[in-house]
Amino acid sequence: MHTDRKALWAVRQSALPAVVRPCPDCSSTRHRPSGRIRANANGKLLDIWLLLSCTACDRTSKVPVHERVHVSSLDPARLVAYENNDPAVVRELATSASLATRNGYRLDWTGTWDLETRTPLHALDDPTPLKVLVTFELPTPIRVERLLMLGLGLSRNAVRRLAGSGRIQLPLSLDAKAHRDFELTLHGPGSVDADTAKHPKPLSRLTHLGPHGTPRHLPRQAAAGA
């Protein structure tokens, strides 16, 4: 279906996820990526580790990335990135679900993301469909329903009514957790319930989840520093 209305929602990184696993030196179970990668050579064999820091005692621990691999099996550019603690590679390793599974820990994504919405300030009851592209700067698993609540500034019940009536068309269910880019289409009229119509909320905003999952909306000026 052709639509002249388009918008971009971006899940922006505000922090890397915490690594949850026991610390050998204290009772803490939370670690943060230190930003460093260690490479150790034994002849032509390499060990590569992602280094973590305990949030309580600051003890450094290692997450195996490659163990006893031949130097020729690694892409030279990748090896240079490891040796230089490339931030993009550190982020990739720190957010890797497969690395977490392989090493027996889990990732805690609490407080790691902001939702930036650049939706044009058209009324939600505009009859022209609005196509929204949702992009992810990091693979944070976020419930689709939660994204819609934050992006549209609507209650859970209002979002469910819109989805149930077909006014929100999604490639995923509301209960699914998205972590990759996807598109949705919002149809009008009737996209805003009576309470929201009386107290309209602007759509161009930066939405941040607080430590307990409570959304708070930051001024537009804060977007540049997020």
N, C-alpha and C positions, 0 to 999 in steps of 0.2 A: 504494500500500500504506500502511495506517495505521501510524504509529509514535508511541510516546509518548516516545521518547528523541530529543532534539535537541541540537545543539551548534553553536557559532559559532567559526570560525577567522578571524582577521583579519590580513591583510598590512598592517602599519603602516609608515609612512614614517619612516626614521631619517636619510635624507639625500636630496638631489636627485641625479639621475644626472650623471656627468661628460660634458661635450661633448668628443668626440675629433676634433680637427682641428689642423693646424699653427699654431703661433704665429709671427707675422711677426718678432718680436724675439728669440726664443730657440729652442732645439731642442725645447722641450716640445710635446706634442700634447694636453695635458689642460687643460680650462677648467671653471670652476664658475660657475653663475649668480650674479651679483652681488646679486640681489634688486631690481634697478632696471630700469625700462623708460623709454626716451627717446622723446618725441614731438616732431617738428619740423614746423611749419606753414609752408607757402608759399602765401599767399592762402588759398584754400579747399581746397588739397591737403595731405595729411598723409603723413608717413613715421613709422612706428612700428618701434622696434628693441628687442629684448631684449639687455641688456648682460651680457657675460661677463667674467670675470677669469682670466687665465692663472695656473695653480697654481704656476708656477715664478717668473715675473718680475712677476706682478700687472698685466700690460698689459691694458687694457680693449679689448674688441672688440665688434662689433655683429652681431646676427643680424636680418636684415630680417623683420619680421612683416607689415607693410603698406607698400607703396611707391606713392606718388603716388595715394592714394585720396581721393576727395572726402569732406569731413567729413560730409556728409549720408548717406553710405553706411554709417557706423558707428553702432551703437546708442549713444545718449548715455550710458547707464550703463556700457557697455564703455569708452567713451572716458575717462570719469571714473576708472575702474579703472586704465587705462593711466597716466593722469596722476598718480595717487596711489600707484603701485607696489603695487597690491593683491597681497598674498602669494598668494592663491588663483589669480590670473591669472598671476603669475610662475611658480607651480608648474605650471599648465596648459601654459604655453608651454615651460617647461624639460623637460617630459616628453612633448612632442608628437612622435610618430614622423613625422607628415607634415611638420612644420616641419623636422625633421632631414633628411628626404629631399630636401625642396625646396632646402635650403641646403648639401647635400653633406657632412654630417657624420654621425657615429653617436653613439649614447648608450651609455655604459658604466654598467650598473646595479649593479656590484659594491659591496657594503656599503651599499646604500640601503634595506634593508628588514629588519624583524623579523616573525616569525610568532608571533602571540599566539593561544593555544588555550585556550578556556574549555569544554573537554569535561567533562561530569560524570564524577566518579570512579566509574563503574561498571566492572566487569570486562569486558574485551573479548570474553569468551565468553558474555556475556548473550545469550540467544536473541532478545530484542527488537531489531529493527533500529535502528541509530543513524543519523539523518539529520544530515549536517553541511553547514552553509552556509559557504562560503569567500568572504570579501569582500576587496576590494582598495581600500586607501586611495589608492594611486597605481598607474598601469598598468605595474607591473614585470612583465616577461615571466619567468615561473618555470615550470620543468618540473613537470608534475603529479606525476610520480614523486617528485621532491624534496619537494614539499609534503606528500605522504603520509608519507614517511620522517620528516620533522621533526614533523609533527602527531601521528603515532602512536608515534613513538620506536622505529621498527622499521628493520631493515636493508633494503637494496634487494631482496635475494632474498625476504625475508619479504613485502614489499609486492607483488612480482610473483606470489608464490604465492597471496596473497589475491585479487588481481585475476584471475589465471588460473582460480581455482576459482569465481569469481563472487561471492565474499563481499564484494568492493568493487565497487559499481556506479557507473560514471562516465559523464558525458556527453562526455568527452574521452578520448583515448588516453593511456597513461602517458607517452609521449614528447612529447606536445603541450606547448606553452608557453602557460599561461593568464595572462591579464592582466585578466580581467573576472570578476565574481561568478559562481559556479556552485555546484551542490549535488551531493553524493555520498551514497551510502548504504552503511553498513558492516553486514554481516550476521554473526551468530554462529550456532553456536559455532565454536571452532577458529580464532579470529582472531589468536591469539598462538602463535608457534612455541615449541618446547620450551625453547630458550635464553632467550627473553624471559620465559616463564612462571617460570623459576627466578630471574630478576632483573627483576622488574616495574618499569616506569618510569611515574611519574605522568603523566597526560595534561594536567593544568592547569599550563602552564608558558609561559614566553616563550622562544622559540628565536631565536638570532641567528647569522647567517652571518658568520664572521670574514673577514679580507682574502683568504684563500685558499680561501674557500667551505666551510670547516670549521665545522660547527654547534657552538655552545656554548650551554648552557642557563642563563639568568639566573634569579636568585631572583624570586619573585612580587613582592617589594617593588620590584624594578627596573622593573616594568611601568608604574608611574605616571610615571616619569621618562623613558621611552623615547620 
